[in-house]
């Protein structure tokens, strides 16, 4: 692409963001006071106190990113060192969830397919339903500066999940990593064709292809509710559809993450972190009483509508990957789809137990899930429990960490 054309596109992109901010509620909120009072917590307008990694900021597409090939075999990664009490990354006991490192009451729940579900995150749909029941939850840019979620459900079910929204290019990666099914509401033409041609298409459930499994549920207290915000699903219903297809089988994980109840050496205090995307803000506060991080979005406690409880996760992973503009038009505003290249390797900050750990993420082949290593190349274990991924571009500097 010529430099002039790229510059014009970025100029138009910025203008479009400003127009979106003026027209849509998800980007029009005033700058909030973030989270609960906490001594030393930087405001949303403060200069960042830390970049994603110490030293030079990586700001160019530095990943050796070949196009993923579905079904490419890979070997199981082994630990680079012996850690007593390490859970994973291979040979998990039959009653331990490989996505959380936690023991489950009924091992039969691990003999079924994980399900990834696409969920909206614009301000007008909050609180969403089912988020706290996910084992893994990804937040990433869509376009126009807003973000969207892909939630992965394995050992837990949720009677109401949503609102369900449309797929993006990153959703060609996540279901493959976890040998999962994928439920979503719609997609742009090119992305829909890619999903149709994917190796996991028989595990795709979407109105795009005339599938059931979804309900339109309007909020009687919101007469101005957007139609696209009214679609919900149920993990039990989705599993029944997979049963009918013969696809509700145990997943085959090509590799695994590692967990340890005790944090490794080398962490630095991190009582709070804030990730400021272009049109939304995520703030996490560590609670020593529970050992979990609770979330605020745009200055408001982020709740799960199914339970009324604030979102809380054991691990927060801020993962930087190259974001590539594409020529795929996603909506009537003319925004282009972003390819988020979560393959190869890149910088990562892991937050657990009130501490921050620096390292690298790796994913060598499509069937591998993301795994994490410290700066010496040793396995960087997560805390047993659920994990929230904040996906950001390389060179991202809008991460503010409070000791």
C-alpha positions in Angstrom: 0.0 0.0 0.0 1.4 3.4 -0.9 2.3 5.7 2.0 0.0 8.4 0.8 -3.0 6.1 0.7 -2.1 4.7 4.2 -1.8 8.2 5.6 -5.2 9.2 4.1 -6.8 6.1 5.6 -5.5 6.8 9.0 -6.7 10.4 8.7 -10.1 9.2 7.7 -10.0 6.7 10.6 -9.3 9.4 13.1 -12.1 11.6 11.7 -14.5 8.6 11.8 -13.6 8.0 15.5 -14.5 11.6 16.3 -17.8 11.2 14.4 -18.5 7.9 16.3 -17.8 9.7 19.6 -20.4 12.3 18.8 -23.1 9.8 17.6 -22.7 6.7 19.7 -23.1 6.3 23.4 -20.2 3.8 23.8 -17.6 6.5 23.1 -19.3 9.6 24.3 -19.0 9.1 28.0 -17.1 11.8 29.9 -13.7 11.0 31.4 -14.5 9.1 34.6 -12.9 8.8 37.9 -11.5 5.3 37.6 -12.2 2.7 40.2 -12.3 3.0 44.0 -10.2 5.5 45.9 -6.6 4.2 46.0 -3.6 6.1 47.1 -1.3 6.7 44.2 -3.7 5.6 41.5 -2.9 7.6 38.4 -5.9 9.2 36.7 -7.0 8.3 33.2 -5.3 11.4 31.8 -2.0 10.9 33.6 1.1 10.1 31.6 1.8 6.3 31.8 4.1 5.3 34.6 5.2 2.1 32.8 5.4 0.8 29.3 4.4 -2.8 28.6 8.0 -3.9 28.9 11.1 -2.2 30.3 13.6 -0.9 27.8 12.9 0.0 24.2 9.3 0.0 23.1 8.6 -2.3 20.2 6.6 -0.3 17.8 7.1 -2.1 14.4 5.6 -5.3 13.1 8.3 -7.5 14.6 6.6 -10.9 14.7 7.7 -13.6 12.3 4.1 -13.9 11.3 3.4 -16.5 8.6 -0.3 -17.1 7.8 -1.6 -19.8 10.2 -2.4 -23.1 8.6 -5.3 -25.0 10.1 -4.4 -28.5 11.4 -0.7 -28.0 11.4 0.8 -30.4 14.0 2.9 -29.3 16.9 4.6 -30.9 19.8 3.6 -30.4 23.5 5.9 -27.9 25.2 7.7 -29.2 28.2 8.8 -27.2 31.3 12.2 -25.6 30.9 12.8 -26.1 34.6 11.5 -28.2 37.5 9.1 -26.4 39.7 7.7 -28.4 42.7 3.9 -28.1 42.7 3.6 -26.9 39.1 0.2 -27.7 37.5 0.7 -28.4 33.8 1.7 -27.5 31.2 1.2 -31.2 30.2 -0.4 -34.3 31.8 -3.1 -32.5 33.8 -4.9 -34.9 36.2 -8.4 -35.9 34.9 -10.1 -33.8 37.4 -8.1 -30.6 36.7 -9.3 -28.0 34.2 -6.3 -27.3 31.9 -7.6 -23.8 31.2 -7.7 -22.8 34.9 -5.5 -25.3 36.8 -8.4 -25.8 39.2 -9.9 -29.1 40.4 -13.5 -29.7 39.3 -16.1 -31.5 41.3 -17.3 -33.6 38.4 -14.5 -34.6 35.9 -17.3 -35.3 33.3 -17.6 -31.6 32.6 -14.1 -31.8 31.1 -15.2 -34.4 28.6 -17.1 -31.9 26.5 -16.2 -29.2 24.0 -15.2 -25.7 25.2 -17.4 -23.0 23.7 -16.2 -19.5 22.7 -18.9 -16.9 22.5 -18.6 -13.4 21.0 -20.0 -10.7 23.4 -20.5 -7.0 23.0 -18.7 -4.5 25.2 -20.1 -1.1 24.2 -21.2 0.9 27.2 -24.9 0.7 26.4 -25.0 -3.1 26.7 -23.4 -3.3 30.2 -23.9 -5.2 32.4 -23.5 -8.2 30.1 -24.6 -11.7 31.2 -22.4 -14.7 31.9 -18.9 -13.1 32.0 -17.9 -14.4 35.4 -18.7 -17.9 34.4 -16.0 -17.9 31.6 -12.7 -19.7 32.2 -11.0 -17.3 29.8 -12.1 -13.9 28.6 -10.4 -11.9 25.8 -10.9 -8.2 25.2 -9.6 -6.7 21.9 -10.1 -3.8 19.6 -12.8 -4.1 16.9 -12.7 -0.8 15.1 -13.6 2.8 15.9 -11.6 2.5 19.1 -14.2 0.2 20.8 -13.5 -3.3 22.2 -15.3 -6.6 22.2 -15.1 -9.8 24.2 -14.6 -13.5 23.2 -15.5 -15.6 26.3 -14.5 -19.2 26.6 -16.7 -21.6 28.7 -15.4 -25.0 29.6 -16.2 -26.4 33.0 -18.9 -24.0 33.9 -22.3 -23.2 32.2 -24.2 -20.0 31.9 -28.0 -19.9 31.4 -27.8 -16.5 29.7 -24.8 -15.1 27.8 -24.7 -11.9 25.9 -25.5 -9.7 24.3 -24.0 -11.8 21.4 -22.4 -9.8 18.6 -20.5 -10.3 15.4 -17.2 -12.1 14.8 -13.8 -10.6 14.0 -10.6 -11.9 12.4 -9.2 -12.8 15.9 -12.1 -15.4 16.1 -10.4 -17.4 13.4 -7.6 -18.0 16.0 -9.2 -18.4 19.4 -11.4 -21.5 18.7 -8.5 -23.3 17.1 -6.2 -22.6 20.1 -8.7 -24.3 22.5 -10.3 -26.9 20.1 -13.5 -25.0 20.9 -16.9 -24.4 19.3 -17.7 -20.8 18.4 -21.0 -19.0 18.7 -21.6 -15.5 17.3 -24.3 -13.4 15.7 -22.9 -12.3 12.3 -19.8 -11.2 10.4 -18.7 -9.2 7.5 -18.8 -11.0 4.2 -15.1 -11.9 4.0 -14.9 -13.0 7.7 -18.1 -15.1 7.2 -16.5 -16.9 4.2 -13.3 -17.5 6.3 -15.3 -19.0 9.1 -17.3 -21.1 6.6 -14.0 -22.4 5.1 -12.3 -22.9 8.4 -11.3 -26.3 9.8 -13.7 -25.8 12.8 -16.8 -24.8 10.7 -18.8 -27.8 12.0 -18.4 -26.3 15.5 -19.6 -22.9 14.4 -23.1 -21.9 15.6 -24.5 -18.6 14.2 -27.6 -17.1 12.7 -25.2 -16.3 9.8 -25.7 -19.9 8.7 -29.3 -20.3 9.8 -28.5 -22.0 13.1 -30.7 -21.9 16.2 -29.5 -21.5 19.8 -30.2 -17.8 20.2 -33.1 -15.8 21.6 -34.1 -12.1 21.2 -34.5 -10.7 24.7 -35.5 -7.1 25.0 -35.0 -5.0 28.1 -38.4 -3.6 29.2 -36.7 -0.8 31.1 -34.8 0.3 27.9 -37.4 1.3 25.3 -34.6 2.7 23.1 -32.6 -0.5 23.1 -30.8 -1.2 19.8 -32.0 -4.3 18.1 -28.4 -5.7 17.7 -28.1 -5.6 21.5 -30.9 -8.1 22.1 -29.4 -11.4 21.1 -28.5 -13.9 23.8 -27.6 -17.6 24.1 -27.3 -20.4 26.7 -24.3 -22.7 26.9 -26.6 -25.7 27.6 -28.5 -25.0 24.4 -25.3 -24.6 22.4 -24.0 -27.9 23.8 -27.2 -29.7 22.7 -26.6 -28.4 19.2 -23.0 -29.8 19.3 -24.5 -33.1 20.6 -26.7 -33.3 17.6 -23.7 -32.7 15.3 -21.6 -35.2 17.2 -19.2 -32.4 18.1 -19.6 -32.2 21.8 -16.4 -34.2 22.3 -13.4 -33.7 24.7 -11.0 -31.2 23.3 -7.5 -32.1 22.1 -5.2 -29.5 23.5 -1.9 -29.4 21.6 -0.1 -27.8 24.5 -1.0 -26.2 27.8 -0.6 -23.3 30.2 1.1 -23.8 33.5 -0.3 -22.9 37.0 1.1 -22.6 40.5 -0.7 -21.5 43.7 2.4 -19.6 44.8 3.6 -16.7 42.6 7.2 -17.1 41.3 10.1 -14.8 42.3 10.7 -11.6 40.4 7.3 -9.9 40.7 6.8 -6.3 41.6 3.8 -4.9 43.5 0.7 -4.2 41.4 -2.3 -3.3 43.5 -4.1 -1.9 40.4 -3.8 -1.6 36.7 -5.5 0.5 34.1 -5.7 -0.3 30.3 -6.9 2.7 28.3 -8.2 1.8 24.8 -9.1 4.6 22.4 -12.8 4.6 23.3 -13.0 2.6 26.6 -11.1 2.1 29.8 -10.6 -1.0 31.9 -9.4 -0.7 35.5 -8.6 -3.6 37.8 -8.1 -3.4 41.5 -6.5 -6.2 43.5 -8.4 -7.5 46.5 -6.0 -9.2 49.0 -9.0 -10.8 50.8 -10.0 -12.8 47.8 -6.8 -12.9 45.8 -8.6 -11.6 42.8 -8.7 -8.5 40.6 -12.1 -6.7 40.3 -13.0 -4.6 37.2 -14.4 -1.2 36.5 -15.2 -0.1 32.9 -15.3 3.6 32.1 -15.4 4.4 35.8 -18.3 2.2 36.7 -18.1 -1.2 38.4 -18.4 -3.8 35.7 -21.1 -6.3 36.8 -22.3 -9.7 35.5 -26.0 -9.2 35.0 -26.6 -12.9 35.7 -25.4 -12.6 39.3 -25.1 -8.9 40.0 -21.5 -9.5 41.1 -18.6 -7.4 39.9 -16.2 -9.1 37.4 -13.3 -10.7 39.2 -10.4 -12.7 37.8 -7.4 -14.4 39.3 -5.1 -13.5 36.4 -5.0 -10.4 34.2 -2.8 -10.7 31.2 -1.9 -7.6 29.2 -0.6 -9.1 25.9 0.8 -7.1 23.0 0.5 -8.3 19.4 0.9 -6.7 16.0 -2.4 -5.1 14.8 -2.6 -5.0 11.0 -5.1 -2.9 9.1 -7.0 -4.8 6.4 -9.2 -3.9 3.5 -12.2 -5.7 5.0 -15.0 -3.2 5.6 -16.8 -4.1 8.9 -19.8 -1.7 9.0 -21.7 1.1 7.5 -19.3 3.7 9.1 -16.6 2.4 6.8 -14.3 1.0 9.5 -11.8 -1.6 8.4 -11.2 -4.9 10.2 -8.0 -5.3 12.2 -6.0 -8.5 12.0 -4.6 -9.1 15.5 -1.6 -11.4 15.0 -1.6 -13.6 18.1 0.9 -16.0 16.6 4.7 -16.0 16.9 5.7 -14.3 20.1 5.6 -10.9 21.9 5.8 -9.0 25.2 3.4 -9.8 28.0 2.7 -8.5 31.5 1.0 -10.9 33.9 -0.8 -9.7 37.0 -1.5 -12.2 39.8 -1.5 -12.1 43.6 -1.1 -8.4 43.6 2.1 -8.6 41.6 3.3 -7.9 38.0 5.5 -10.3 36.1 7.2 -9.4 32.8 7.7 -12.0 30.1 7.0 -13.2 26.6 4.0 -15.0 25.1 4.5 -17.7 22.5 2.3 -19.5 20.0 4.2 -21.3 17.3 1.4 -23.0 15.4 -2.4 -22.5 15.0 -3.4 -25.4 17.3 -1.3 -24.1 20.2 -2.7 -22.0 22.9 -0.9 -18.9 24.2 1.9 -19.8 26.7 4.0 -17.6 28.9 7.7 -17.4 29.8 9.8 -15.0 31.9 12.6 -13.0 30.4 15.0 -15.8 31.0 12.9 -18.3 29.0 11.4 -20.2 32.0 7.8 -21.0 32.3 5.8 -18.2 33.9 2.9 -19.9 35.8 -0.5 -18.4 36.3 -2.5 -18.5 39.5 -5.1 -21.3 39.4 -8.4 -19.7 38.4 -9.9 -17.7 35.6 -7.9 -15.4 33.3 -8.7 -12.2 31.5 -6.7 -11.2 28.4 -6.3 -7.6 27.6 -5.1 -7.6 24.0 -3.3 -4.4 23.0 -1.1 -3.3 20.0 2.7 -3.6 20.1 4.2 -0.4 21.5 1.1 0.2 23.7 1.9 2.7 26.4 -1.5 3.3 27.9 -1.0 0.7 30.7 -0.8 2.4 34.1 0.2 0.3 37.0 -0.2 1.2 40.7 2.3 -0.5 43.1 
